Amino acid sequence: AFCIANQILLVSPLKYFEASKTGVTTINFFTSDSLRHASVMKNVFRMFPKHRFFIVSDGSSASKRNAGIMKKVCNELKVPNYRSVSIAAGKITPAITRTDSIILISTIESTDIKADLLAQIKNKKASWVLGHHEWLSTYKSVSNLNEPRLLYPEMTIKTPLDSGLRIFAERFYDNYMGDPSKYAYIGYDQGLFLGYGLMGFGTSFWSSTADLDFKGLINHIQLSNCNGCNEINNNGLHFIRISEGTREEYEP
């Protein structure tokens, strides 16, 4: 009833709609691939404001398109320390001469490039590789991985030691006689976020989205308005690293 009365379309889960095609205020909790690349750049700059960023492309059309999106964000945010580079046969051009505090950002979907990028920062202090947002989804198990200097951007994360996750799972099982799916966690987080938004800002909470930054059980929700239009998208991400076969959220 609230959504109908206020002409709002809440898009969830795992769907994305352009506001221009819906005709109403549209809140996307999950965004298109192009917007995800933009979100990655916004979040990594926020987390590492003093690092130098190298946007790495392999020359393919998809990679160049992704790099273009990230460069546009860098220009909009006035990121002072970024450069576009290319990689071929394990060699980055132009060469990176800085010896510490760099972030290599992959625009390349294939994980085959991962070892070459990690080799580039092997002897550089306080440096990271930021993977393509599709990299982590290719792993069904991470038990044999140890990649403490590689960060994976992800919309959701489940950590086994989180007490909130455990309590939710127990209560879900008691009520529905089964374990909660990923969608159950997503629905709970988004419902809780909307509840807090309405409590804190009233029925026009979407006009105050710049102030809303919410971490639920597995989601990070950080809504922003799309260039002043009636489309609101989620920029929230987790940066995940794998250490000794365990996924953990990285926070600087």
Accessible surface in RSA format (square Angstrom, percent):
REM  Atomic radii and reference values for relative SASA: ProtOr
REM  Chains: A
REM  Algorithm: Lee & Richards
REM  Probe-radius: 1.40
REM  Slices: 20
REM RES _ NUM      All-atoms   Total-Side   Main-Chain    Non-polar    All polar
REM                ABS   REL    ABS   REL    ABS   REL    ABS   REL    ABS   REL
RES ALA A   1   114.67 105.4  69.33 107.0  45.33 103.1  74.03 104.3  40.64 107.7
RES PHE A   2    57.59  28.8  45.58  28.2  12.02  31.3  52.73  32.0   4.86  13.9
RES CYS A   3    38.68  29.3  36.72  41.0   1.95   4.6  17.56  44.5  21.12  22.8
RES ILE A   4   136.81  77.9 128.03  95.4   8.78  21.2 132.57  95.5   4.24  11.5
RES ALA A   5    83.53  76.8  44.92  69.3  38.60  87.8  55.63  78.3  27.90  73.9
RES ASN A   6    49.24  34.0  32.13  31.0  17.12  41.2   7.27  17.5  41.97  40.6
RES GLN A   7   106.81  59.7 104.06  76.0   2.75   6.6  49.67 105.7  57.14  43.3
RES ILE A   8    10.63   6.0   0.08   0.1  10.55  25.4   0.16   0.1  10.47  28.4
RES LEU A   9    64.20  35.8  63.51  45.4   0.68   1.7  64.20  45.1   0.00   0.0
RES LEU A  10    50.88  28.3  29.71  21.3  21.18  53.2  29.71  20.9  21.18  57.0
RES VAL A  11     4.82   3.2   1.63   1.5   3.19   7.7   4.66   4.0   0.16   0.4
RES SER A  12    48.89  41.3  17.08  22.8  31.82  73.3  12.95  27.6  35.94  50.3
RES PRO A  13    51.70  37.7  46.60  42.5   5.10  18.5  46.60  38.5   5.10  31.7
RES LEU A  14    74.56  41.5  51.00  36.5  23.55  59.2  54.39  38.2  20.17  54.3
RES LYS A  15   131.12  64.0 126.08  77.4   5.04  12.0  73.47  66.1  57.65  61.4
RES TYR A  16    64.61  30.2  42.08  23.9  22.53  58.6  31.81  23.9  32.80  40.4
RES PHE A  17    98.20  49.1  95.68  59.3   2.52   6.6  98.20  59.5   0.00   0.0
RES GLU A  18    74.08  42.5  71.18  53.8   2.90   6.9  13.41  25.9  60.67  49.5
RES ALA A  19     4.29   3.9   2.92   4.5   1.37   3.1   2.94   4.1   1.34   3.6
RES SER A  20   100.33  84.8  57.17  76.3  43.16  99.4  59.86 127.5  40.47  56.7
RES LYS A  21   168.11  82.0 128.95  79.1  39.16  93.2  86.70  78.0  81.41  86.7
RES THR A  22    42.65  30.3  12.22  12.4  30.42  72.5  19.41  26.1  23.23  35.1
RES GLY A  23    64.17  79.1   0.00   N/A  64.17  79.1  35.46  97.3  28.71  64.3
RES VAL A  24    33.08  21.8  28.99  26.2   4.09   9.8  33.08  28.7   0.00   0.0
RES THR A  25    23.90  17.0  21.94  22.2   1.96   4.7   1.39   1.9  22.51  34.0
RES THR A  26     0.00   0.0   0.00   0.0   0.00   0.0   0.00   0.0   0.00   0.0
RES ILE A  27     0.00   0.0   0.00   0.0   0.00   0.0   0.00   0.0   0.00   0.0
RES ASN A  28     0.00   0.0   0.00   0.0   0.00   0.0   0.00   0.0   0.00   0.0
RES PHE A  29     3.01   1.5   2.45   1.5   0.56   1.5   2.45   1.5   0.56   1.6
RES PHE A  30    19.72   9.9  19.65  12.2   0.07   0.2  19.72  12.0   0.00   0.0
RES THR A  31    15.19  10.8   1.49   1.5  13.70  32.7   0.72   1.0  14.47  21.9
RES SER A  32    31.46  26.6  23.65  31.6   7.80  18.0  28.98  61.7   2.47   3.5
RES ASP A  33    83.47  58.5  77.54  77.2   5.93  14.0  24.73  58.2  58.74  58.6
RES SER A  34    55.30  46.7  49.79  66.4   5.51  12.7  32.75  69.7  22.55  31.6
RES LEU A  35    50.68  28.2  49.94  35.7   0.74   1.9  49.97  35.1   0.71   1.9
RES ARG A  36    40.63  17.1  40.59  20.7   0.04   0.1   5.25   7.2  35.38  21.4
RES HIS A  37     6.62   3.6   6.62   4.6   0.00   0.0   1.80   1.9   4.82   5.6
RES ALA A  38    11.70  10.8  11.70  18.1   0.00   0.0  11.70  16.5   0.00   0.0
RES SER A  39     2.71   2.3   2.71   3.6   0.00   0.0   2.12   4.5   0.59   0.8
RES VAL A  40     4.19   2.8   4.19   3.8   0.00   0.0   4.19   3.6   0.00   0.0
RES MET A  41     0.00   0.0   0.00   0.0   0.00   0.0   0.00   0.0   0.00   0.0
RES LYS A  42    74.17  36.2  69.05  42.4   5.12  12.2  33.70  30.3  40.48  43.1
RES ASN A  43     2.23   1.5   1.51   1.5   0.72   1.7   1.15   2.8   1.07   1.0
RES VAL A  44     0.32   0.2   0.32   0.3   0.00   0.0   0.32   0.3   0.00   0.0
RES PHE A  45    43.64  21.8  43.33  26.8   0.31   0.8  43.33  26.3   0.31   0.9
RES ARG A  46   128.17  53.8 104.52  53.3  23.65  56.3  68.11  93.1  60.06  36.4
RES MET A  47    26.33  13.6  13.02   8.6  13.31  31.7  13.56  11.5  12.77  16.9
RES PHE A  48     9.17   4.6   6.94   4.3   2.23   5.8   9.17   5.6   0.00   0.0
RES PRO A  49    75.15  54.8  64.92  59.2  10.24  37.2  64.92  53.6  10.24  63.6
RES LYS A  50   178.56  87.1 164.10 100.7  14.46  34.4 110.18  99.2  68.38  72.8
RES HIS A  51    27.87  15.2  27.44  19.1   0.43   1.1  24.51  25.3   3.36   3.9
RES ARG A  52    67.76  28.4  67.58  34.4   0.18   0.4   4.47   6.1  63.29  38.4
RES PHE A  53     0.76   0.4   0.76   0.5   0.00   0.0   0.76   0.5   0.00   0.0
RES PHE A  54     2.26   1.1   2.26   1.4   0.00   0.0   2.26   1.4   0.00   0.0
RES ILE A  55     0.58   0.3   0.00   0.0   0.58   1.4   0.00   0.0   0.58   1.6
RES VAL A  56     0.00   0.0   0.00   0.0   0.00   0.0   0.00   0.0   0.00   0.0
RES SER A  57    12.71  10.7  12.71  17.0   0.00   0.0  12.27  26.1   0.44   0.6
RES ASP A  58    61.65  43.2  35.06  34.9  26.60  62.9  13.09  30.8  48.56  48.4
RES GLY A  59    42.80  52.8   0.00   N/A  42.80  52.8  27.30  74.9  15.50  34.7
RES SER A  60    52.06  44.0  40.68  54.3  11.39  26.2  45.21  96.3   6.86   9.6
RES SER A  61    86.21  72.8  74.89  99.9  11.32  26.1  44.35  94.4  41.85  58.6
RES ALA A  62    47.13  43.3  46.88  72.4   0.25   0.6  46.88  66.0   0.25   0.7
RES SER A  63     2.03   1.7   1.23   1.6   0.79   1.8   1.43   3.1   0.59   0.8
RES LYS A  64   123.42  60.2 113.93  69.9   9.49  22.6  60.68  54.6  62.75  66.8
RES ARG A  65   146.79  61.6 134.23  68.4  12.55  29.9  68.03  93.0  78.75  47.7
RES ASN A  66    14.39   9.9  14.39  13.9   0.00   0.0   0.00   0.0  14.39  13.9
RES ALA A  67     5.89   5.4   5.89   9.1   0.00   0.0   5.89   8.3   0.00   0.0
RES GLY A  68    31.27  38.6   0.00   N/A  31.27  38.6  24.62  67.6   6.65  14.9
RES ILE A  69    38.38  21.8  34.74  25.9   3.64   8.8  37.31  26.9   1.07   2.9
RES MET A  70     2.89   1.5   2.89   1.9   0.00   0.0   2.89   2.5   0.00   0.0
RES LYS A  71    75.02  36.6  75.02  46.0   0.00   0.0  25.66  23.1  49.36  52.6
RES LYS A  72   133.24  65.0 128.23  78.7   5.01  11.9  75.37  67.8  57.87  61.6
RES VAL A  73     6.04   4.0   6.04   5.5   0.00   0.0   6.04   5.2   0.00   0.0
RES CYS A  74     0.28   0.2   0.00   0.0   0.28   0.7   0.00   0.0   0.28   0.3
RES ASN A  75    94.87  65.4  77.58  75.0  17.29  41.6  30.40  73.2  64.47  62.3
RES GLU A  76   104.13  59.8  75.88  57.4  28.24  67.2  45.35  87.7  58.78  48.0
RES LEU A  77    72.48  40.4  53.47  38.3  19.01  47.8  57.75  40.6  14.73  39.6
RES LYS A  78   171.06  83.5 150.01  92.0  21.05  50.1 114.54 103.1  56.52  60.2
RES VAL A  79     9.39   6.2   0.15   0.1   9.24  22.3   0.15   0.1   9.24  25.0
RES PRO A  80    98.71  71.9  61.25  55.8  37.46 136.2  71.92  59.4  26.79 166.5
RES ASN A  81    41.12  28.4  41.02  39.6   0.10   0.2   1.04   2.5  40.08  38.7
RES TYR A  82    57.97  27.1  36.73  20.9  21.24  55.3  21.82  16.4  36.15  44.6
RES ARG A  83    91.59  38.5  87.67  44.7   3.92   9.3  30.14  41.2  61.45  37.2
RES SER A  84    43.92  37.1  28.09  37.5  15.83  36.5  27.82  59.2  16.10  22.6
RES VAL A  85     7.37   4.9   0.00   0.0   7.37  17.8   5.16   4.5   2.21   6.0
RES SER A  86    51.48  43.5  50.62  67.6   0.85   2.0  30.75  65.5  20.73  29.0
RES ILE A  87     5.33   3.0   0.00   0.0   5.33  12.8   0.52   0.4   4.81  13.1
RES ALA A  88    73.10  67.2  62.55  96.5  10.55  24.0  69.27  97.6   3.83  10.1
RES ALA A  89   116.14 106.8  58.95  91.0  57.19 130.1  79.96 112.6  36.19  95.9
RES GLY A  90    25.97  32.0   0.00   N/A  25.97  32.0  11.38  31.2  14.59  32.7
RES LYS A  91   147.08  71.8 141.81  87.0   5.27  12.6  87.53  78.8  59.55  63.4
RES ILE A  92     7.14   4.1   1.87   1.4   5.27  12.7   1.87   1.3   5.27  14.3
RES THR A  93    76.84  54.7  74.01  75.0   2.83   6.7  59.92  80.5  16.92  25.6
RES PRO A  94    68.33  49.8  65.54  59.7   2.78  10.1  68.33  56.4   0.00   0.0
RES ALA A  95    68.53  63.0  55.01  84.9  13.53  30.8  56.35  79.4  12.18  32.3
RES ILE A  96    21.57  12.3   1.44   1.1  20.12  48.5   1.75   1.3  19.81  53.8
RES THR A  97   118.23  84.1  95.25  96.6  22.98  54.8  72.35  97.2  45.88  69.4
RES ARG A  98    83.09  34.9  72.95  37.2  10.15  24.2  30.31  41.4  52.78  32.0
RES THR A  99    99.19  70.5  93.66  94.9   5.54  13.2  67.72  91.0  31.47  47.6
RES ASP A 100    56.94  39.9  56.94  56.7   0.00   0.0   3.07   7.2  53.87  53.7
RES SER A 101    24.21  20.5  24.21  32.3   0.00   0.0   4.62   9.8  19.59  27.4
RES ILE A 102     0.00   0.0   0.00   0.0   0.00   0.0   0.00   0.0   0.00   0.0
RES ILE A 103     0.48   0.3   0.48   0.4   0.00   0.0   0.48   0.3   0.00   0.0
RES LEU A 104     0.00   0.0   0.00   0.0   0.00   0.0   0.00   0.0   0.00   0.0
RES ILE A 105     0.58   0.3   0.58   0.4   0.00   0.0   0.58   0.4   0.00   0.0
RES SER A 106     1.52   1.3   0.00   0.0   1.52   3.5   0.00   0.0   1.52   2.1
RES THR A 107     1.16   0.8   0.00   0.0   1.16   2.8   0.00   0.0   1.16   1.8
RES ILE A 108     9.39   5.3   8.28   6.2   1.11   2.7   9.39   6.8   0.00   0.0
RES GLU A 109   109.96  63.1 101.38  76.7   8.58  20.4  29.64  57.3  80.32  65.6
RES SER A 110    55.29  46.7  42.54  56.8  12.75  29.4  44.99  95.8  10.30  14.4
RES THR A 111    41.12  29.2  32.09  32.5   9.02  21.5   3.44   4.6  37.68  57.0
RES ASP A 112   128.27  89.8 102.02 101.5  26.24  62.1  37.96  89.3  90.31  90.1
RES ILE A 113    26.43  15.0  25.69  19.1   0.74   1.8  26.31  18.9   0.12   0.3
RES LYS A 114    21.60  10.5  21.60  13.3   0.00   0.0  19.84  17.9   1.76   1.9
RES ALA A 115    72.72  66.9  62.30  96.1  10.42  23.7  66.19  93.2   6.53  17.3
RES ASP A 116    50.40  35.3  48.18  48.0   2.22   5.3   2.49   5.9  47.91  47.8
RES LEU A 117     0.00   0.0   0.00   0.0   0.00   0.0   0.00   0.0   0.00   0.0
RES LEU A 118    46.55  25.9  42.43  30.4   4.13  10.4  42.71  30.0   3.85  10.3
RES ALA A 119    66.22  60.9  44.93  69.3  21.29  48.4  49.95  70.3  16.26  43.1
RES GLN A 120    48.69  27.2  37.72  27.6  10.97  26.1   4.65   9.9  44.04  33.4
RES ILE A 121     1.24   0.7   1.24   0.9   0.00   0.0   1.24   0.9   0.00   0.0
RES LYS A 122   153.23  74.8 134.15  82.3  19.08  45.4  80.94  72.9  72.29  77.0
RES ASN A 123   137.07  94.5 105.44 101.9  31.64  76.2  38.93  93.7  98.14  94.9
RES LYS A 124    30.98  15.1  28.90  17.7   2.08   4.9  11.47  10.3  19.51  20.8
RES LYS A 125   165.14  80.6 158.65  97.3   6.48  15.4 107.64  96.9  57.49  61.2
RES ALA A 126    63.06  58.0  37.90  58.5  25.15  57.2  52.94  74.6  10.12  26.8
RES SER A 127     2.10   1.8   0.00   0.0   2.10   4.8   0.00   0.0   2.10   2.9
RES TRP A 128    28.35  11.4  28.35  13.7   0.00   0.0  23.19  12.4   5.16   8.4
RES VAL A 129     0.00   0.0   0.00   0.0   0.00   0.0   0.00   0.0   0.00   0.0
RES LEU A 130     0.13   0.1   0.13   0.1   0.00   0.0   0.13   0.1   0.00   0.0
RES GLY A 131     2.35   2.9   0.00   N/A   2.35   2.9   0.00   0.0   2.35   5.3
RES HIS A 132     8.65   4.7   6.12   4.3   2.53   6.5   5.08   5.2   3.57   4.2
RES HIS A 133     7.78   4.3   2.38   1.7   5.40  13.8   1.98   2.0   5.80   6.7
RES GLU A 134    51.52  29.6  51.51  39.0   0.01   0.0   9.56  18.5  41.96  34.3
RES TRP A 135     0.71   0.3   0.17   0.1   0.54   1.3   0.71   0.4   0.00   0.0
RES LEU A 136     5.19   2.9   3.08   2.2   2.12   5.3   3.08   2.2   2.12   5.7
RES SER A 137    80.85  68.3  42.52  56.7  38.33  88.3  48.46 103.2  32.39  45.4
RES THR A 138    87.23  62.0  54.16  54.9  33.07  78.8  60.72  81.6  26.51  40.1
RES TYR A 139    53.03  24.8  42.29  24.1  10.74  27.9  35.88  27.0  17.15  21.1
RES LYS A 140   213.10 104.0 173.15 106.2  39.95  95.1 123.07 110.8  90.02  95.9
RES SER A 141    73.06  61.7  53.24  71.1  19.82  45.6  47.23 100.6  25.83  36.2
RES VAL A 142    13.83   9.1  11.49  10.4   2.35   5.7  11.73  10.2   2.11   5.7
RES SER A 143    76.35  64.5  54.93  73.3  21.42  49.4  42.26  90.0  34.09  47.8
RES ASN A 144   145.46 100.3 111.31 107.6  34.15  82.2  35.70  85.9 109.76 106.1
RES LEU A 145    40.20  22.4  38.30  27.4   1.89   4.8  39.04  27.4   1.16   3.1
RES ASN A 146    81.41  56.1  56.03  54.1  25.38  61.1  20.26  48.7  61.16  59.1
RES GLU A 147    17.07   9.8  13.30  10.1   3.77   9.0  11.66  22.5   5.42   4.4
RES PRO A 148    52.93  38.6  52.15  47.5   0.78   2.8  52.15  43.1   0.78   4.9
RES ARG A 149    72.43  30.4  71.61  36.5   0.81   1.9  48.37  66.1  24.05  14.6
RES LEU A 150     0.00   0.0   0.00   0.0   0.00   0.0   0.00   0.0   0.00   0.0
RES LEU A 151     0.97   0.5   0.97   0.7   0.00   0.0   0.97   0.7   0.00   0.0
RES TYR A 152     0.76   0.4   0.76   0.4   0.00   0.0   0.76   0.6   0.00   0.0
RES PRO A 153     0.90   0.7   0.35   0.3   0.55   2.0   0.35   0.3   0.55   3.4
RES GLU A 154    30.29  17.4  30.29  22.9   0.00   0.0   0.32   0.6  29.97  24.5
RES MET A 155    17.61   9.1  15.52  10.3   2.09   5.0  13.45  11.4   4.15   5.5
RES THR A 156    16.40  11.7  11.11  11.3   5.29  12.6   1.16   1.6  15.24  23.0
RES ILE A 157    15.21   8.7   7.68   5.7   7.53  18.2  13.87  10.0   1.34   3.6
RES LYS A 158   106.32  51.9  90.28  55.4  16.04  38.2  51.44  46.3  54.88  58.5
RES THR A 159    39.55  28.1  38.52  39.1   1.03   2.5  29.11  39.1  10.44  15.8
RES PRO A 160   111.81  81.5  73.38  66.9  38.43 139.7  87.06  71.9  24.75 153.8
RES LEU A 161   164.77  91.8 142.19 101.7  22.58  56.8 145.70 102.3  19.07  51.3
RES ASP A 162    54.00  37.8  44.14  43.9   9.86  23.3  10.24  24.1  43.76  43.6
RES SER A 163    61.95  52.3  58.38  77.9   3.57   8.2  24.08  51.3  37.87  53.0
RES GLY A 164    26.74  33.0   0.00   N/A  26.74  33.0  22.48  61.7   4.26   9.5
RES LEU A 165    12.83   7.1  12.22   8.7   0.60   1.5  12.43   8.7   0.39   1.1
RES ARG A 166   128.24  53.8 121.74  62.1   6.50  15.5  58.13  79.5  70.11  42.5
RES ILE A 167    73.05  41.6  73.05  54.4   0.01   0.0  73.05  52.6   0.01   0.0
RES PHE A 168    31.44  15.7  27.86  17.3   3.58   9.3  30.99  18.8   0.45   1.3
RES ALA A 169    27.34  25.1  25.88  39.9   1.46   3.3  26.14  36.8   1.20   3.2
RES GLU A 170    94.11  54.0  88.58  67.0   5.53  13.2  41.79  80.8  52.32  42.7
RES ARG A 171   161.40  67.8 160.54  81.8   0.86   2.1  49.90  68.2 111.51  67.6
RES PHE A 172    46.51  23.3  41.68  25.8   4.83  12.6  45.80  27.8   0.71   2.0
RES TYR A 173   103.10  48.1 103.10  58.7   0.00   0.0  63.27  47.5  39.83  49.1
RES ASP A 174   110.10  77.1  82.92  82.5  27.18  64.3  27.49  64.7  82.61  82.4
RES ASN A 175   109.73  75.7  78.19  75.6  31.54  76.0  11.74  28.3  97.99  94.7
RES TYR A 176   151.90  70.9 125.89  71.6  26.01  67.7  84.05  63.2  67.85  83.6
RES MET A 177   145.33  75.3 120.76  79.9  24.57  58.5 101.76  86.5  43.57  57.7
RES GLY A 178    24.00  29.6   0.00   N/A  24.00  29.6  24.00  65.9   0.00   0.0
RES ASP A 179   120.00  84.1  94.89  94.4  25.11  59.4  28.20  66.4  91.80  91.6
RES PRO A 180    13.55   9.9   2.48   2.3  11.08  40.3   2.48   2.0  11.08  68.8
RES SER A 181    60.68  51.3  48.82  65.2  11.86  27.3  47.93 102.1  12.75  17.9
RES LYS A 182    99.62  48.6  91.55  56.2   8.07  19.2  47.05  42.4  52.57  56.0
RES TYR A 183   117.89  55.0 111.59  63.5   6.30  16.4  76.27  57.3  41.62  51.3
RES ALA A 184    24.18  22.2   8.26  12.7  15.92  36.2  20.18  28.4   4.00  10.6
RES TYR A 185     8.32   3.9   8.32   4.7   0.00   0.0   0.00   0.0   8.32  10.3
RES ILE A 186     0.00   0.0   0.00   0.0   0.00   0.0   0.00   0.0   0.00   0.0
RES GLY A 187    40.72  50.2   0.00   N/A  40.72  50.2  31.51  86.5   9.21  20.6
RES TYR A 188    96.70  45.1  84.58  48.1  12.12  31.5  56.96  42.8  39.74  49.0
RES ASP A 189     0.35   0.2   0.35   0.3   0.00   0.0   0.00   0.0   0.35   0.3
RES GLN A 190     8.48   4.7   8.48   6.2   0.00   0.0   5.55  11.8   2.93   2.2
RES GLY A 191    41.45  51.1   0.00   N/A  41.45  51.1  31.20  85.6  10.25  23.0
RES LEU A 192    62.83  35.0  57.02  40.8   5.81  14.6  60.85  42.7   1.98   5.3
RES PHE A 193     4.47   2.2   4.32   2.7   0.15   0.4   4.32   2.6   0.15   0.4
RES LEU A 194    29.95  16.7  29.95  21.4   0.00   0.0  29.95  21.0   0.00   0.0
RES GLY A 195    29.24  36.1   0.00   N/A  29.24  36.1  28.31  77.7   0.93   2.1
RES TYR A 196   117.48  54.9 109.91  62.5   7.57  19.7  71.97  54.1  45.52  56.1
RES GLY A 197     1.31   1.6   0.00   N/A   1.31   1.6   0.82   2.3   0.49   1.1
RES LEU A 198    61.56  34.3  52.61  37.6   8.95  22.5  52.95  37.2   8.61  23.2
RES MET A 199   158.33  82.0 119.16  78.9  39.17  93.3 106.63  90.7  51.69  68.5
RES GLY A 200    58.04  71.6   0.00   N/A  58.04  71.6  28.14  77.2  29.90  67.0
RES PHE A 201    76.29  38.2  51.80  32.1  24.49  63.7  60.31  36.6  15.98  45.7
RES GLY A 202    32.05  39.5   0.00   N/A  32.05  39.5  28.81  79.1   3.24   7.3
RES THR A 203    83.48  59.4  79.43  80.5   4.06   9.7  48.96  65.8  34.53  52.2
RES SER A 204    57.48  48.6  56.79  75.8   0.69   1.6  29.84  63.5  27.64  38.7
RES PHE A 205     0.34   0.2   0.34   0.2   0.00   0.0   0.34   0.2   0.00   0.0
RES TRP A 206    51.45  20.6  49.27  23.8   2.19   5.1  32.34  17.2  19.11  31.0
RES SER A 207    87.40  73.9  46.18  61.6  41.22  95.0  44.33  94.4  43.07  60.3
RES SER A 208    30.42  25.7  24.34  32.5   6.08  14.0   8.17  17.4  22.25  31.2
RES THR A 209     7.03   5.0   6.03   6.1   1.01   2.4   0.00   0.0   7.03  10.6
RES ALA A 210   101.95  93.7  63.81  98.5  38.14  86.8  70.64  99.5  31.32  83.0
RES ASP A 211   106.10  74.3  75.48  75.1  30.62  72.4  21.60  50.8  84.51  84.3
RES LEU A 212    20.11  11.2  16.84  12.0   3.27   8.2  18.50  13.0   1.61   4.3
RES ASP A 213    90.35  63.3  57.65  57.4  32.70  77.3  30.23  71.2  60.12  60.0
RES PHE A 214    30.32  15.2  28.34  17.6   1.98   5.1  30.32  18.4   0.00   0.0
RES LYS A 215    96.01  46.8  69.06  42.4  26.96  64.2  56.72  51.1  39.29  41.9
RES GLY A 216    22.60  27.9   0.00   N/A  22.60  27.9   5.35  14.7  17.25  38.6
RES LEU A 217    34.91  19.4  23.19  16.6  11.72  29.5  25.45  17.9   9.46  25.5
RES ILE A 218     1.92   1.1   1.12   0.8   0.80   1.9   1.92   1.4   0.00   0.0
RES ASN A 219     6.40   4.4   6.36   6.1   0.04   0.1   0.92   2.2   5.48   5.3
RES HIS A 220     8.24   4.5   7.31   5.1   0.93   2.4   6.32   6.5   1.92   2.2
RES ILE A 221     1.30   0.7   1.30   1.0   0.00   0.0   1.30   0.9   0.00   0.0
RES GLN A 222    37.98  21.2  37.87  27.7   0.10   0.2  17.11  36.4  20.86  15.8
RES LEU A 223     3.58   2.0   0.00   0.0   3.58   9.0   0.00   0.0   3.58   9.6
RES SER A 224    37.07  31.3  35.14  46.9   1.93   4.4  29.37  62.5   7.70  10.8
RES ASN A 225    70.82  48.8  49.03  47.4  21.79  52.5  26.20  63.1  44.62  43.1
RES CYS A 226    36.12  27.3  28.26  31.5   7.86  18.5   9.02  22.9  27.10  29.2
RES ASN A 227   149.41 103.0 107.01 103.4  42.40 102.1  40.66  97.9 108.75 105.1
RES GLY A 228    74.70  92.1   0.00   N/A  74.70  92.1  35.53  97.5  39.17  87.7
RES CYS A 229    54.66  41.3  41.78  46.6  12.88  30.3  41.96 106.3  12.69  13.7
RES ASN A 230    61.85  42.7  53.72  51.9   8.14  19.6  27.13  65.3  34.73  33.6
RES GLU A 231    13.68   7.9  13.68  10.3   0.00   0.0   0.00   0.0  13.68  11.2
RES ILE A 232     0.97   0.6   0.97   0.7   0.00   0.0   0.97   0.7   0.00   0.0
RES ASN A 233     8.15   5.6   8.15   7.9   0.00   0.0   5.51  13.3   2.63   2.5
RES ASN A 234     5.94   4.1   4.28   4.1   1.66   4.0   0.00   0.0   5.94   5.7
RES ASN A 235    19.99  13.8  19.76  19.1   0.23   0.6   3.38   8.1  16.61  16.1
RES GLY A 236     0.72   0.9   0.00   N/A   0.72   0.9   0.00   0.0   0.72   1.6
RES LEU A 237     6.48   3.6   1.77   1.3   4.71  11.8   1.77   1.2   4.71  12.7
RES HIS A 238     6.62   3.6   6.18   4.3   0.44   1.1   6.62   6.8   0.00   0.0
RES PHE A 239     4.52   2.3   3.08   1.9   1.43   3.7   3.08   1.9   1.43   4.1
RES ILE A 240     1.85   1.1   1.85   1.4   0.00   0.0   1.85   1.3   0.00   0.0
RES ARG A 241    65.72  27.6  65.72  33.5   0.00   0.0   0.88   1.2  64.84  39.3
RES ILE A 242     0.00   0.0   0.00   0.0   0.00   0.0   0.00   0.0   0.00   0.0
RES SER A 243    32.28  27.3  29.66  39.6   2.62   6.0   6.15  13.1  26.13  36.6
RES GLU A 244   137.50  78.9 113.80  86.1  23.69  56.4  54.15 104.7  83.35  68.0
RES GLY A 245    17.66  21.8   0.00   N/A  17.66  21.8   2.13   5.8  15.52  34.8
RES THR A 246    67.59  48.1  64.38  65.3   3.21   7.7  39.16  52.6  28.43  43.0
RES ARG A 247    76.77  32.2  70.97  36.2   5.81  13.8  20.79  28.4  55.99  33.9
RES GLU A 248    57.66  33.1  57.15  43.2   0.51   1.2  21.47  41.5  36.19  29.5
RES GLU A 249    51.78  29.7  30.28  22.9  21.50  51.2   9.76  18.9  42.02  34.3
RES TYR A 250    35.23  16.4  31.30  17.8   3.93  10.2  16.07  12.1  19.16  23.6
RES GLU A 251   111.20  63.8  87.53  66.2  23.67  56.4  35.23  68.1  75.97  62.0
RES PRO A 252   102.91  75.0  40.32  36.8  62.59 227.5  70.64  58.3  32.27 200.6
END  Absolute sums over single chains surface
CHAIN  1 A    13041.1      10286.4       2754.7       7251.3       5789.8
END  Absolute sums over all chains
TOTAL         13041.1      10286.4       2754.7       7251.3       5789.8
